[in-house]
Amino acid sequence: MVTWPKRTVDWIEGGVAYLSVPFTWDLPAAYSQCVWYKTQGYRVRAGGPAVSLMPDYLCGVAGVGGAVDALPRHNPSAVFTSRGCVRSCDFCAVPRIEGDLVEIKDWEPRPVVCDNNLLACSRAHFDRVIDKLKPVKGVDFNQGLDARLLKARHIDRLRELDLSKVRLAWDDVKMEPVVMQAIKALLKVLPPRKVGVYVLVNFRDTPDDAQYRCETLKAMGVFPNVQRFQPLHATVKDSYLAPGWDEKWLRRFVRYWSRQVRLEHIPFESYTLRKIEKATSLPLKEVL
């Protein structure tokens, strides 16, 4: 399966240079790219989530917005069957750039499903999605399913698919009861390695409850996918530090939990770079 490049994607078509910018911290480099393309005589158009959030950033060097489907350029294995979300989470850009939930009627079945809240769609839409994905190998609900909306009927239908990963999110420690209920229901029919959980940290949490969430998931055999909070208009990645957090500890925390395939046998309290080098037989430059 094709992996995400996690950066600006650019291409030339019909004398126009296109840029799709996923993250706001990529905008400074995208600005330079736009200037370079203009010096080469191309017309330039830019879009993507970052441009939708900060349209003025590139407006002097590129035409902004427009209906261009850039998703296959980022990942040809990816698809949206709906856009938008019914939630309005403060940390999330989706309500600001996509708006209300809209079901897409015509889409090509692909394994990486990027819907922001598939379970909030109508039952008829969800059933159509499952039916169309049945022939697809290695289906990954990449953006996560809303644990608050996951029902037994959803799980029964998910079992009809060749699943690679079913992902949830545990953004707030207060959501533990509903998240645990959803995870336990999935673990009755799926092995732990096929269940993933995004864990938002450095937002309105504390280091203690971030570690509690990760350790709780690890004890269930589920790898947490730690997501460091980034302000919606950040032009420098990892520049925000929430009150009560220490930058060095946070970087160590994120690094440790993002390498559990190698490091699950090492307790976080014992984690140091030197011990990792010894345990994995890798030089430090390869584990940083």
N, C-alpha and C positions, 0 to 999 in steps of 0.2 A: 504493500500500500504506500502511496506517495506521502511523504511527510511535508508539513507546512514549512515554507522558507522563513516565516516570522520576520519579514522585512518588506520594504517597498519592492513591488514588482513593476517592471517597466518593459514596454515593447513598442515597436513602430509598426504602424499600419496606415497605408494610404497617405503617406507624407505627414502623419500626425504621430507625435510621441506621446504615449499614454503612461501615466503613473498611477498606481493604486497603492495608497499609503495606509497600512493597517493601524499603526500606533503613532500617537502624537509626538513621541520622542524621536520618530524618524523624520519629522518635518524639516528640521534644519538641513539634513543631508538631502532630502527631496528637493528643497529649495535650490541647492547647488546643482542638482541634476537637471532641474528645469532650466536654469540659466545656461547650462552647457548645451542642452538640446536646442535652445533658441539660437545660440551662437553657430550651431551647425545648420541652421535654416529650417528647422522643423517648427510647425505649430505644436503647442503643448497643451494637453488636457490632463487634469489631475482629479482623482476621486478617492473613495475609500473612507473607512470610519474616521480616520484622523482628520481628513479634509472636511468631512461633515461636521465634526466637532469644532474645528478652527478654520473656517473657510477663508478668512482674511489673510491667513499666513502665506498662502501661495497665489493670492489673486493678482499680484503684480507681475508674476512670471508665468502664469498658466491660466487657461480657462478652467474654471472650477465646476465640478459636478457633471451631470449628464447621465443618460441611461446607457451605461457600458457594463456588461456582465464580466467582471474581473475574477469571479470566484474560480473558474477553471484555470486561470493563470496562477493563482495561489496554490490550488490543489485540484487537479483534474478528477480526483476521487470523491470530491465533496459536492454536497447538494443542500439546498434549502427547500423544504416543503411548506414552510410558513415563515413570515417575518414579523418582527415586533414581539411584544410581551405584555401580559396583563399586570405584571409587577412594576413597581417604580422604585427599585433599590437605589439608594443614593450613590453607591459605588459603581453603578453600571451605566454604560453609555447607550445601551440598546433603546431605552425609552426616548432618549434625546435624538437619536439618529434614525430610528425605524418607526417609532410611534406605536400605535395600537396594533394588536394582533391581527394579522391577515393571513388567511389560508391560500396557498398557491395551488391552482387547479392543475396546471400542466408542468411537470418536472420529470427529469430523467433519473431513474433509479441508480443511485451510486452508494457505495458503502459508508462514506463519512457523512452522517446526517448532522447538519449544523443549526437546526432550529433552536431558537432561544428558549421556547417553552412549548414543546410539542404537546405535552399533556393538557395544556390549556385550550387546545383546539377542540373542535367538535368530535364527538365519538365517531361520526361518519368519516371525518378526515383521518383520524388516527387509524381506523380500520383500513382505509384506502392505502395509507402509508405502509402498514404491515403487509398488506396483500401485494403491493408493488415491489416490496423489498424481499419477498420470499426467495426469488432466484439469485439474489445477491450474496456473495460470500464475504464473510468477515465484517458484518455491519457494526459500526461504531457510532453510538449516539454521543457525538463529540462535545457538544455544548452542555450536555447534562440534562437530566430529567428532573422536574420539580418534585422533590420528595413529598411535599405537602399535597400533591395531586395524584400520586401513584396509588393505584387501586389493584386489587387482585385480578380484575379483568385485563388491565394493561399487561401485567406479568404473564398471564395465560397466553396472550397474543404475542408478546415478545419471545416466548419460548418456541414459537413457530419459525423464528429466524435463525440463520447461521450467525451467531453473535460473536463479535470480537471483544466489545466492551460496552457496558452500560454504565454511564457516569451520572453521579448525583453531585450535590454541593452541600457543604456544611459551613456556612458563612458566619454563623453566630452560635456560640456555645448554648444559648437559650433554646436553640432549635433541636437540641439533642433528642428529645422523645420522638419527634416525628421523623427525624433522620434515621435514628436507630430502627424504628419500625420498618422504614422502607428498605434499609440495608438487610435486615434480618429476613424480610420477605424475599428479597432477591437471592440471598445466599441459600435459600431452600431449594432453588432450582439452578443456580449458577455457581461455579467454583469462585473462590475469593478473588483470584487474579483477573476474572472477567468483570469485576465490579470496581469502579474507580470513583473517588470522591475528591472534588476540588475543595480546598481549604483556604479560605481568604484569611490573610494575616496582616497585621500592621494597619488595621483600619480603626475600629472602635473596640478592639479586643485588648487583651494583655498577653504578654509572653507566656504566662502560666496557662491561660485557657487555650492558647494556640497549641501549646505542647500537649495539653490534655486531649484535645481533639485528635491530634496526630497519633498519640500513643494509644488512644482508644481504638482507632481504626486499625492500627498495626496489630493490636491484640486479637482482632477479628480476622486477621489475614488479608486485610484490604490495604493497599498502598495509598496513602494520601498524596494528592497532587497539590503542593503548597503554591498559592498564588499571592505574591507580595502586592499589596494595594498600591496602585499608581493613580494619582489625581487625574481627572479626566482631561486636563489641559497641560499636563506635564510635558515639557520639551526636553527634559533630561531624565532618563530612566533611573529608577531607584534613588531619586533625590528626596523623596518624602519619608520622614520618620515620625511615626505617631507618638504622642505623649506616652511615657512609660517604657518606651523601647530603646534599646541600645543598638547602634548601627553594626558594631562588630558582632554582637550576639545574633542579630537578625540575619546577617549574611551567613553566618555559620549554620543557623537553623535552616534556612532555605536550602543551602548547599547539601546539608545532611539528608533532608527529607526528599530531595530530588534525586538521590542516588541510592534508594533503598534496594534496588536489585542487587547491588554490590554490598551495601552496608547494613542490611537488616540484622545481621548478627552482632553489630556493634551498638551498644546502648548510646543514646545521645549524650548522656552525662560523661561518657568516656571518649567522646569523639574529639579527636584533634587531627590536624592534617598529617602529622607524622605517623600516627597510628593507621591512618587510612593508607598511606603509602606502603607501610609494612604489610597490612592485611590484604591489599589488593595487588601487590607487586607492581604498582604503577608509579611512575614519577609524579611528583606533585603537580607539574604543569598539566597532567592529563586528568587530574581529579578536581582541579579548581574550576 
